[in-house]
């Protein structure tokens, strides 16, 4: 039996092995944790391949479940750290991954962990680290924004998430998917949709399809702003009510007393006040937020 066929027999991410492991441990799914285990080897390989790993690099996995993706990552990366919130899965993971000494399982809530300290402990001496994960739908955005806002030293973030959310992250100006999430992600990263994942390749099956998206971290943000927090507040204000024009949305942001100042300020940035937020590029949002900031708006 070849190495590849031996691995195939023991791979966690197959329907039969997944069901066997669930039965062996009497594991029951918690809907509140968004637990859906991937059972498609081709998709697992696409996820790992997109991360561009090798033995000099590390992989930080969030929500490993029973270790299907973890096992594949261990074959490619020098070191893998898998963070799992569900304490019932910790002994299962340690059993399933017993023959992968380059894997460390960390019990904890990724939203509460000091990820920078964890990475320094687990990936010292490696040439790069990427996040690779099948993220629960209900915490996708909070987890991704934590990874980006904390400016962690990451090369890539390759995650499987709800298809609609992935499309919003990769959307370009002018489309209905483009919004504040698109701007936030593209400010920090270059997004690339890797593949669509049908809901039929999970146990249990979710109600919607997923997608794998690759976010390559930029060396510096896509646009230069003086105050990142104010930039993102400006963006959110412009998308507050999508059917409204930028001028109308900004009125709520700066206050009605400053309404007359909005149109001239927009025009000074080369932005027609009748446009909607979904038509603005990152560069236009940056120019607008800087103009508002310098004008002392909102007061």
C-alpha positions in Angstrom: 0.0 0.0 0.0 1.4 3.4 -1.0 1.8 6.3 1.4 -1.1 8.1 -0.3 -3.5 5.2 -0.1 -2.5 4.6 3.6 -3.3 8.2 4.3 -6.6 7.9 2.5 -7.7 5.0 4.8 -6.9 7.0 7.9 -8.1 10.4 6.7 -10.7 11.9 9.1 -12.5 14.0 6.5 -14.5 11.2 4.8 -18.2 10.3 5.5 -17.4 6.9 6.9 -14.5 8.0 9.2 -16.5 11.0 10.4 -19.5 8.9 11.3 -17.3 6.3 13.0 -15.6 8.9 15.2 -18.9 10.5 16.1 -20.3 7.1 17.0 -17.2 6.0 18.9 -17.3 9.0 21.2 -21.1 9.5 21.3 -20.5 13.0 20.1 -23.6 15.2 19.6 -23.6 18.4 17.6 -24.3 21.8 19.4 -26.2 24.1 17.1 -25.2 27.0 19.2 -21.5 26.4 18.2 -22.3 26.2 14.5 -20.7 22.7 14.2 -20.7 21.3 10.7 -18.0 18.8 9.8 -16.6 18.8 6.3 -16.5 15.3 4.6 -15.0 16.1 1.2 -11.3 15.4 0.7 -11.1 17.4 -2.5 -12.3 20.6 -0.7 -10.0 19.9 2.2 -7.1 19.8 -0.3 -8.1 23.0 -2.0 -8.3 24.8 1.4 -4.8 23.6 2.4 -3.3 24.3 -1.1 -4.6 27.9 -1.1 -2.6 28.5 2.1 0.7 27.9 0.4 2.2 26.0 3.3 5.5 24.1 3.6 7.6 22.8 6.5 9.0 26.2 7.3 5.6 27.7 7.9 2.9 27.4 10.6 -0.9 27.1 10.4 -3.3 28.5 13.0 -6.6 26.6 12.8 -9.8 27.9 14.4 -12.6 25.4 15.2 -10.9 22.1 14.2 -13.9 19.9 15.0 -12.7 16.3 14.9 -9.5 17.2 13.0 -10.3 16.6 9.3 -8.6 19.9 8.2 -6.1 19.7 11.0 -4.8 16.3 9.7 -4.3 17.7 6.2 -2.6 20.8 7.5 -0.2 18.6 9.5 1.0 16.9 6.3 2.0 20.3 4.8 2.9 22.7 7.5 5.9 22.6 9.9 3.6 23.3 12.9 -0.1 23.5 13.4 -2.0 25.0 16.4 -5.7 24.3 16.5 -7.9 26.3 18.8 -11.1 24.6 19.9 -13.8 26.1 22.1 -15.8 22.9 22.8 -14.1 21.0 25.6 -15.9 17.8 24.5 -13.8 17.7 21.3 -10.4 18.1 23.0 -9.9 14.3 23.9 -11.2 13.4 20.5 -8.7 15.6 18.8 -5.8 14.4 20.9 -6.8 10.8 20.0 -7.3 11.4 16.3 -4.2 13.5 16.0 -2.0 11.2 18.1 0.3 10.4 15.2 0.8 14.0 14.2 3.4 15.4 16.6 3.6 18.8 14.9 0.0 19.6 16.0 -0.8 21.4 19.3 -4.5 21.6 20.4 -5.4 24.7 22.4 -8.7 24.7 24.3 -10.1 28.2 24.3 -12.3 30.9 22.8 -10.4 32.5 19.9 -12.2 35.8 20.5 -10.8 35.9 24.1 -7.3 34.5 23.5 -4.2 36.6 23.2 -3.4 35.4 19.7 -0.2 37.3 19.3 1.2 35.6 22.4 -0.1 32.2 21.3 1.6 32.6 17.9 4.9 33.7 19.5 4.8 30.6 21.7 3.8 28.1 19.0 5.4 29.4 15.8 8.8 30.7 17.0 11.5 30.2 14.3 9.1 29.7 11.4 9.2 31.8 8.3 5.5 32.6 8.2 2.1 31.8 9.6 -1.4 31.6 8.0 -4.8 31.1 9.5 -6.6 28.2 7.9 -10.1 27.3 9.1 -13.7 26.2 8.6 -15.3 29.0 10.6 -18.7 28.7 12.3 -21.2 31.0 10.4 -22.3 32.8 13.5 -18.9 34.2 14.5 -17.3 34.6 11.0 -17.1 38.4 11.0 -16.0 38.9 14.7 -13.2 36.4 14.2 -12.0 37.8 10.9 -12.1 41.4 12.2 -10.1 40.4 15.3 -7.5 38.8 13.1 -7.2 41.9 11.0 -7.6 44.7 13.5 -5.0 43.2 15.8 -2.6 43.3 12.9 -1.3 39.9 13.6 1.8 38.8 11.6 -0.1 36.6 9.1 0.6 35.8 5.5 -2.8 34.5 4.5 -6.2 33.8 6.0 -7.9 30.9 4.2 -11.3 30.2 5.5 -14.5 28.4 4.6 -17.5 30.6 5.4 -21.0 31.2 4.2 -21.1 31.8 0.5 -22.9 35.2 0.7 -20.4 36.5 3.2 -17.5 35.5 1.1 -19.0 37.2 -1.9 -19.5 40.4 0.1 -15.8 40.3 1.2 -14.6 40.0 -2.4 -17.2 42.4 -3.9 -16.1 45.4 -6.0 -17.8 48.9 -5.9 -21.1 49.2 -7.7 -22.6 45.8 -6.9 -25.3 45.0 -4.3 -22.8 42.7 -2.4 -20.4 45.7 -1.8 -20.6 47.2 1.6 -18.8 48.1 4.8 -17.5 44.5 5.2 -16.0 44.6 1.7 -14.2 47.9 2.5 -13.0 46.6 5.9 -11.6 43.4 4.5 -10.1 45.0 1.4 -8.5 47.7 3.4 -6.3 45.0 5.0 -6.2 42.2 2.4 -6.4 41.2 -1.2 -9.4 38.8 -1.4 -9.7 35.8 -3.7 -12.6 33.4 -4.0 -11.1 29.9 -4.1 -14.2 27.7 -4.6 -17.8 27.2 -3.8 -18.7 24.4 -1.4 -22.2 22.8 -1.6 -24.1 22.3 1.7 -24.3 18.6 0.9 -20.6 17.9 1.9 -21.1 18.5 5.6 -22.4 16.5 8.6 -24.9 17.8 9.6 -25.8 19.7 6.4 -26.3 23.5 6.8 -29.1 25.3 5.1 -26.9 27.3 2.7 -23.8 26.8 0.6 -20.3 27.8 1.7 -17.2 29.3 -0.1 -13.5 29.2 0.5 -12.0 32.6 0.5 -8.3 33.5 0.6 -7.3 36.8 2.1 -3.7 37.8 1.4 -2.5 40.3 4.0 -1.2 43.6 2.6 2.2 44.9 3.7 0.3 48.2 4.4 -3.3 49.1 4.2 -4.8 49.7 0.7 -5.3 53.5 1.5 -3.6 55.9 3.9 -5.7 57.4 6.5 -4.9 59.4 9.6 -7.5 57.8 11.9 -8.5 54.2 11.1 -11.4 54.3 13.5 -12.9 57.4 12.0 -12.4 56.0 8.5 -14.4 52.9 9.3 -17.1 55.0 11.1 -17.4 57.1 7.9 -17.8 54.0 5.8 -20.5 52.6 8.1 -22.3 55.9 8.0 -22.3 55.9 4.2 -23.9 52.4 4.2 -26.3 53.1 7.1 -29.3 53.0 4.7 -28.3 51.6 1.3 -31.2 53.2 -0.6 -30.2 56.7 0.5 -27.6 58.9 -1.2 -24.3 59.6 0.5 -25.4 63.1 1.3 -28.5 61.9 3.1 -26.7 59.2 5.0 -24.0 61.7 6.1 -26.6 64.1 7.4 -27.4 61.6 10.1 -23.6 61.2 10.8 -22.7 64.9 11.0 -26.0 66.2 12.4 -28.8 68.2 10.7 -27.1 71.5 11.9 -24.2 70.7 9.5 -26.4 69.6 6.6 -25.5 72.5 4.3 -21.8 71.7 4.6 -22.1 68.1 3.2 -22.6 68.8 -0.5 -19.6 71.2 -0.8 -17.4 68.8 1.1 -18.4 65.9 -1.1 -17.8 67.9 -4.2 -14.3 69.0 -2.9 -13.5 65.2 -2.9 -14.7 64.8 -6.4 -17.8 62.8 -5.2 -21.3 63.6 -6.5 -23.6 64.0 -3.5 -26.3 62.0 -5.3 -24.2 58.8 -5.4 -24.8 55.9 -3.0 -22.2 54.4 -0.7 -22.0 51.2 -2.7 -20.4 53.1 -5.7 -17.4 54.5 -3.7 -13.9 53.1 -4.0 -11.6 52.7 -1.0 -9.7 55.7 -2.2 -12.9 57.8 -2.3 -13.9 56.7 1.2 -10.4 57.6 2.4 -10.6 61.1 0.9 -14.1 61.6 2.3 -13.2 60.5 5.8 -10.1 62.8 5.8 -12.1 65.8 4.6 -14.7 65.2 7.3 -12.0 64.9 9.9 -10.3 68.0 8.9 -13.6 69.9 8.8 -14.3 68.8 12.4 -17.3 66.8 11.4 -19.1 65.4 13.2 -18.6 67.9 16.0 
